[in-house]
Amino acid sequence: MRGALHPSRAQRQRPRRSRQAQRGVALIVAILLVALGTIIAATVAYENAMAARRGTGTFAFEAESGVYNELQVGSYVFMDTEYARIGNKDGGLYTAFEHSLFVLTTVISVPADDRAIVDAGLKSYSGEKGPPWVHGREDVEVTNISDEHGKLKIGPKAKRLRLGEKVWLIPGHCDPTVNLHDWYVGVRRGRVETLWPITARGAST
C-alpha cells in the first residue's frame, strides 16, 4: 500500500525481545528483594536473639566479651565456699558477691577449750567441696564432719564457745545443700522475717 511503511521481521521481533528482557530484569529485581529481605530478617533475628551464658565465677569476663546479651548466673544469689575460693583478679577470696546462705547450728559439746561439736553434718549440708566455713567467728574452723555432727577447731584468737551457742556455717556447695532442706528462713538484723518453701526439695524429675 502506497504511503505505508512495512516493518521488517527484526523490527517486529524487537518488542517481544524487549518484553522478555523486562521480565528478566523484573525477575532479577524480585530475587534481589527477597534476598535483601532475608538478610534484613536474619540481621534483626540475630540482633534480637538470646546469646546467653552462665557462670557466677566467669560473669565478668563474659560481660566484657561483647558476645552475650544475657547472663544466666545463679549461685551468686547465695554464694558458697567453692566460689569464694576461685579468687579475685588481684588475689584473695572472691568478693564480687556476699554469702547469704547459711546453715544455723547449735553447739552441743565443748570437750576442750580448743574443740567444740555442733549438731549439723552431712545431712544438713553438702560436703563434696570440703567442710563448711564458720561465719562471723575469728579463728574457728570446721575440721571434721560426720552424718549429723561437725567438729570445730577453736584457735587462740577465737572467743570460747559455750553449750547452746549458735554457729552459722557457710556450705561448700549451695545447690545440693538447699536440696536437703524444706524451707528457707529469711533473717534480717537477727530477726526471722520470712519463710520460703523449697518446692523442688528432693525432686529427681
Buried (B, 14 or more C-beta within 10 A) or exposed (E): EEEEEEEEEEEEEEEEEEEEEEEEEEEEEEEEEEEEEEEEEEEEEEEEEEEEBBBBBBBEEBEEEEEBEEBEBEBBEBBBBBBBBEEEEEEEEBEEBEBEBBBBBEBEBBEEEEBBBBBBBBEBBBBEBBBBBBBEBEEBBBEEBEEEBBBBBBEEEBEEBEEEBEBBBBBBBBEBBBEBBEEBEEBEEEEEEEEEEBEEEEEEE
